Amino acid sequence: MTPPPSMSPSTTSPYHRRPTCRGCGGGDLVCVLELGPQPLANAFPTSPAAFAGEARYPLDLCVCGDCFLVQILDVVDPEVLFREYLYVSGTSRTMNEHFAGYAAHVLDLLELGPEDLAVEVASNDGSLLKHFRDAGTRVLGIEPARNVTELSRAIGLETMNEFFDAECAKTARERYGPAAVVMANNVFAHVDEPSGFLVGCRTMLGEGGYVIIEVPYLADMLERLEYDTIYHEHLSYFSITALLPLFARSGLSIVRIDHHPVHGGSLRIHAKRREDEPEHSAPVLEMAEREAAGGLRGMDAYSDFGAAVARSRDELNELLDGYRRAGKRVVGYGASAKGNTLLNYCRIGPDTLGYVVDRNPLKVGRFTPGTHIPVRDVDILEAQVPDAILVLAWNYADEIIDQLAWLRDRGTDFIVPVPHARVM
């Protein structure tokens, strides 16, 4: 395998290490997995000249012994992470289908009309909000990335180019009025002060309104060894056990939780102001009790996860070494953030993967952070048929393999790396 680049953290980008749990502010924090100093997962160098200046930061997974919030402690300045962002929701068929169903669910549940306001925090390119707009509901996106905000505005969606906090929430409510629903998808894990984020969501709500938040589910991450979902953007990894006190302290009651397969397993949390619903619902409390019975209120599940991740890494490297010893060409599919955690932790470089292909034009022509594998357009697969493809964006594996069925017909193997490396 390629030797890792310099492992010494850089100070070119500001970061700090939290001394306390971001969930409850106290409790003993126990480290259960060390993924090593890692580059920022979405900081794709544009040329080899940029390799030497890459910043690396510790990536250690910890658990709070009091509230059992799973988290990383090293916090990179969000201005560095999110002002220019390369992830765009609309490039994935899977996500477009998910958002269409998501919007239909919310529109039906709340019976939204033209006078109602639907707000999405971290609205990205508007892939979700456009469905509400098309259904005749007023919409507002709040998105910190300048480049992605322009994509949303280009399709006619009202979008504030701001980081979301209590002050932003107050401004948005004054300007646009109270919201019938505030949605936040795959962003709650990004915030260093989750309680403050929830207070901001609550501030925007009108009477009877809903906060609906989607987060990757910790239980799925543990069961499926989804260690590559750990990177510096994802500060927290949520169980229902950890979510309940967070929402209660923020003046919100969780009334419903749905489980969805997207992103390797996610929770869709429905909450209302405590003035409207004074307590968490009984079914939600029962879900938390099932987590306790499954071991999520004890440390063994987390220490076992750390040991199993190391074994999964070794299995993948052994499989890839077999292809390399046989002189076979292996490439990657999906220049994803999760893929970059995996590549750096497993120390997989360009001597193992000739290149990684991706459909996102913002990434094509760049290099993977830390491991410096070239990112190419998917069209290259027609000219250079590989012997095997490592599916780094494994959460879209079915979509990818379906799109590339012609390669399988020509003998190409598809390798899915987690929970255990396997050829499909």
N, C-alpha and C positions, 0 to 999 in steps of 0.2 A: 504494500500500500504506500501511497505517497506520504512522506514525512509531513507532519503538520507545519504550517507556517509558525512564525514566532508566537509564543504563547504569552508574552508579557502584555498586560492591559495597556492601552494607550490613554492619554489624558486629553486627546484632541477634541473629544466630545464630552460634555459634562455629565456626570452621573453621581448618584449617592447611594449608600446602603442604608436601608431602613433599620432602626434599632428595635422596632416593635412590630407586632402583628398589625396588618392594615385592616383586619376585620374587627377585632375587639380592643386593640391597643395594649393588650397585655398577654400573658401566657408565655410559656417557654416554647421557643422555636427550635425544632429538631430538623436537621438536614438529613434527607433520606436519599438524595441522588445528586451527584456532581457530574455535570456534563462538560465541565472544563471552561476555560475562557473562550468565548465565542464571538464572532463578528455579529453585527446587526443583521437579522435574517432577511431584511428587505433592502439592504444597502449594497446593490449590485455594482461593482466597479465597472467603469466605462472603458478602461484600457489597462494593460499591464503596468503602466506608469503609476497607477493608483494603488497597486498591491501593497507597497511598502508602508503606506500611510493608513492602512485599515486599522480601525480601533477594535479592540476585543475587551469584553467584560465578563466577569464571572457569571456562570449560569448554574445556580444551585437551587434545588427544589427543597422547600422546608414545609413543615406542618406545625400549626399552633396547637399546643397541648390543651388549650382551653376551649376554643371555638371550632377547632379542626378545619380552619381555612388553610388550604394548600396554596403556597405562594412562592414567588422568588423575591429576594430582598434587594437586589441591585436594580436601581431605577434609572433609566436613561431619560434625559430631558425629552419630553414629548415634542418639542420644537424640532429636535433632530429626527425623531422617529416618523412624524406624521405630517409635517408641512408639505413635503413632496413625497407622494405615495405611489407605489408601483402596482399594488393590488387593485384590480378592477373587477367588480362582481359580474358584470355583463358578459365577460368572455367565456363563461361556463354555462353549458346547457343545463347541467344539473341545478345550478343556483338559480337560473332563470325560471325553471319549472318550480323550484321550491318557493321562490318569491311570489309566483302567480298563485299558488295554493295558499300561501301565507296571507296575501292580501284578500283573497276570497273569504278566508276564515274570519278575518277581522271585520271586513265589510258586513258580513252576515251576522256576526256576534253583536256588533254595536249598532247595526242598521244605520250606517252613516249616510248623511245626505249632503246637499250642496252648502249648507250653512255650517257644517261640522269641519273641524280642523284636525288633520292627521299630521303628526310631527314625527320625523325620524332623526335621531341623533346618530352621527357618523353615517350619513346617508349615501356615501360613496358616489357612484355614478347615477344614482336614481333608479336602479333596477327594481327596487321595491316600490318606491313612492309613485312611479309612473302609473302603476295599476290603480292606485287611489285617485290620481288625477284623471285617468281615463274613465273612472266610474263616477266622476262628477263631484268628488270631495275636494275641498281646499287642502293644499299640502304645503308643508314647510320642511326643507332639509336643513340640517346643521352639520357642516363638514369642515374639518380643519385643513385638509390638504388643498392647497391652491389649485394644483393641476386637475385634481379630480372634481373639485367644485365647478370648474369650467365645463367639464363633460356633462354634469347635471344641468347646469344653466343652459347649455346648448340645446337640450331637449325640452326647454321651457319650464323647468322646475324652479320655483322660488327657493333659493339656497343661501343661508348665512355662512360665510367663510370664517368660522370661529371654533375655538375649543369650547366644549360645553362645560359650564360650571353654573353655580348659583346665580352669578351676575348675568351670564348669558341667558339663563332661563327667565330671569326677571325682565330683561330687555325684550326677549322674544314674545313673552306674554303681553307686555305693554304694547308692542307693535302689531301683533297679529291676533291677540285675544286668547282666551283659554282653549286648551286642546281637549278634544274628545278622546284622543289616544296619543300617547307618546311611546314610540317604539325605539328600541336600541338593540341591534343585532351584532353579535361578535365584537362589541366594543366595551362592555362592562368589565371584561377581564383586563382591559388596557389601562384602567384608571387607578391611580395610586391611592385615592381617597374614595372608595366605593360608596360609603354612606353619604358623602357630600354630593356625589353624582345622583343618587336616588332622591335626595332632597330637591335637587334641581328638577328632576322629572316630575316630582310631586307638585312643585311650584307652578308648573305649566298646566296642570290638570284643571279642568272645569268640574263642576259637580257631577258625580257618577262616572267620571272618566276612568280610563284604564292606562296603566303602565304595562307594556308588554316587552319583555326582554328575552332574547335568546342567548344562551351561553353553552359552550361545550360542557358536557357532563363528566364530572370527575370519575364517577363509577365506571363509565365506559372507557375512559382513559386508562384506568388501572387494569380493568379486565382485559383490554385489547393491547396493552403495552404501547399506548400511543405517545411514547416519550418525545417524539418529534414535534408534537404540538406545544412543547415547552420552548419558548424563545422570549427575548426581552420585551416584546410588545405585550405578551401575555403575562401579566403580573400575578393574576389569581386564577385558581382552578376550582370550580365551585361544586360543592355537594349541596343538597337541599338542607342538610344539617347546618352548614355554614351560612346559607342564604337567609334562613328564618330570622335570626337575631339582627342581621344587617337591615332587612326590610322593616322590621318592627321599630328599630331605633330611628329609622328615617320617616316614620309616620305612614307606613304602607302595610297593608295586609295582603298576603298571597292567597288568592282565591282559587287558583287553578294552575296546574303544571301539566303540560303535554310533553311527551318524549318523542323526538324525531331523529331519524338516522343521519341527517345532514352533518357534515364535518366529523364523521366518526361517532356520532351520538351527541345530541344536544337537548337541552331543556328549553321549552318555551314557557316562561313564567308570566302569569297574568296577575296583576296586583291593582288594588284600589286604595284610595285614601282611607285612613282608619276612621274618619268621620262617616264614610259610606259603608265600610265593612270593618267592624272593630277588632276582629280576630282573624288569624289564619284559618283557612277552612279545614274541616276534619279530614278530607281525603289527602290534603297536603301534609298534615301532621302524621298521617299514617304512612306516607311515603318516607318521611324522615325516620320513622321507627323501623321501617324495613332496611334502611341504610345502616342503622345501628346494629340490627341483627346480622347484617352482612359484614360487620367489622370496621365500618368507617369512623367509629368513635374510639378506635384503638390504634396503636402504632404498628401492629404487626402487618396490616395490609399495606402500609406505606413502605416499610423496610423490605417486605417481600417484592414489591414493585421494583425497587432499586436494584435488587439482585437479579431479577428476571430481565431487566433492561440490558444489563451487561451480557447476559447469555444471548439475548436476541441480536445484539451487535456482533458477537462472535460468530453466530450462525450465518448472518448475512455476509460477513467478510469471507468466511470459508466458501460460501456458494460463489461469490464473485471471483475469488481466487481460482476456483476451478475453471471458470470461463476463460480467465486470463491465461492460465497455464496451457489451455487447449488452443490458444491463439485466436479466440473468438472475439468479435467486435460487440461491445456492450455500450449502450448509450442510456441516457436518462430521459424521462418524460415528466415535465412539470417543474418549472423553475420556481417552486413554491417556497414559502417561508419554512414550512415544516420540513421540506426536503433539505434545506440548508442546515437545520439543526442536525438532521441525520447524517448528512455528508461530513460535517465537521466532527461530530462525535465519533463516527466510524472511521474517520480519516480516509475518506474516499476522494481521490483527486483525478486529474485528467489522464493519468496512466491507467486508470480503471474504467472511467467513463469518458469516451472520446468527446462527447458534448451532451448537453441537455437541450431538449426542444421544448418550445412553449408557444402558445397562441397569442400571448399578450405582447403587442408590438412595443410596449414600454420596456420590456426586458430583453427582447431579441437584440443581439449585437453586444450585450454586456457579458459579464463573467459572474459565476456564483461567488458569493461572499466567502472569503477564507480559503476555499478549495480551488477557486480560479478555473473552473470548467467553463468553456465557451457556451453561451446560450444561442441556439439557432432556431430559425423558423421551422415548423413541422414539415414544410415542403422538402427539407433535405432528406427525409426518410425515403422519398421516392427515388432519389439518385444514389443513396448509400443505404441499402437495406441492411439493418443490423442483425446479428445473431440473437441478441436479447435486448430487451428494454426494461430498465429498472423504473418502475412506476413510483416516482417520488410523490406525486399528488395522488396518493392511494385512496383518498376520500372520493375521487372521481374515477376510480379504477374501472368500473363498469362502463362508464361513458367513453373512457379512453380506449379500452379494448374493443368496444363496439365500433368506434370510429376507425380503428386500425385493424379490423378483421382481415383485410387483404394481406397484411403483414404476417398474421398467424398462418394464413393459407400458404405463405411462402416459407414457413418454417421458423419464424421469429418467436422466441420465448418471451413471455411477459412475467417479470419478477415483481411480486408484491412484498415489501420488506417487513411489514408488521401485521400481526404480533410476532410472527415467525416467518423468516424468509421462505417463500414458496414460489414455484413456477406454475403459472396458470395457462 
